[in-house]
Amino acid sequence: MPPPMEPREVRRRLEALGVRASRGLGQHFLIDERVAHRQVEVAGITAHDIVLEIGPGLGVLTERLLKKAAKVVAVERDRRLARALRTLGENIDVIEGDAVKVPLPSFSKVVSNLPFQISSPITFRLLDLPFERAVLMYQREFAERLVAKPGSSDYSRLSVKAYVRARTEILERVPRSAFWPQPKVDSAVVLLEPRPMPFRVVDEQRYDAVVDAAFAHRRKAIENALRLAWRRFAATESAFDASLAHAPHRRRRAGELTPEEFGELADALATKG
């Protein structure tokens, strides 16, 4: 396994392409090829897989994926990097654009070192699409929120919404020294495996709305937080108050409720509102 790439080599490659790393676009290039190797291995890429990679940059991870997969679909916003990626092999399809917005073809797995600033929207975009497994690099703080449990300081609407859509697990912490330019924080590699919602609710959209409203004012009692967003749940405020009056868990705070208890609360509003 080769040692980490020297920063000067990254600079040389970028200069050859006429590219300057943009912190605004979250461009921190992975230089530790050992991390890329482990990401590909844990993803279990086979010769039948179509793999989506978001933000491939200089292609350190891409090159390994191309050796394993039937095809790699690489989404890169920087046109100069996109042009260079197209030279890596015949089994690569480079889509130039914003991964949050561009149309995506079907794929079976995702392996990506995500640009930090799109972590949340791209994660939930992915979880609305069918695929088998994702191995994703996030900022460590985001990764810990993604897998957090009720009652912990990291527990958030991100934790709840991820839990009901996928099994999540932090596989390894990655030091900031594995990137150039070096970010201000460490990262973490996370495994996501999509699954059906692990419990039944009357209305999944209402469930999401309850979670959003409760965590928007997480220090308030849930009944007060939901009352601020009553238009999302009923035609009139009086109808909402009637449904809320008998809802379970309404006097607790958002950070205390399990995903299943949020389901009980959302169902009570759905059946009485």
Buried (B, 14 or more C-beta within 10 A) or exposed (E): EEEBBEBEEBBEBBEEEEBEBEEEBBBBBBBBBEBBBBBBEBBEBEEEBBBBBBBBBBBBBBBBBBEBBBBBBBBBBBEEBBEBBEEBBEBBBBBBEEBBEEEBEEBBBBBBBBBBBBBBEBBBBBBEEEBEBBBBBBBBBBBBBBBBEBEEEBBBBBBBBBBBBBBBEBBEEBEBEBBBBEBEEBBBBBBBEBEEEEEEBEBBEBBBBBBBBBBBBBEBBBBBBBBEBBEBBBEEEEBBBEBBEEBEBBEBBBBEBBBEBBBBBBBBBBEBB
